[in-house]
């Protein structure tokens, strides 16, 4: 549950949002468990933040480009492999990776240990994409590449097919 409060704040100030350790919306996509800490509803849709746990040997999404938002990844624990175009970068705990609009990228956990990421989306456009994927799975449909690409296209994101 997200707690909001505005103690001693002027009436025109927005409420502060506090998400506790066990709180937030949970989205499970295969071997990835995501917790939505901020979906943009408390930031005027300028920023969304998620925490994701990638199980060992988790493959990420197909390499893709966002047209309208920056995506940031901070590795809280473990090692995450980021692929940007044809270059791979192994990001250890404490590494920040920022991906500007138009840059092809993907990520994966190739290790034997779980990895935890804090991700930012500015603006918040992409959080609904994860909800859409969860709905596909909840509806008993497989998460095919086509379903993934269809969901991406609704959020100004396209696969980087020129890299295949």
Secondary structure, 3 states (H helix, E strand, C coil): CEEEECCCCCCCCCCEEEECCCCCEEEEECCEEEEEEECCCCCCCCCEEEEEEECCCECCCCCEEECCCEEEEEEEECEEEEEECCEEEEEECCCEEEECCCCCEEEEECCCCCEEEEEEEECHHHHHHHHHHHHHHHCCCCCCHHHHHHHHHCCCEEECHHHC
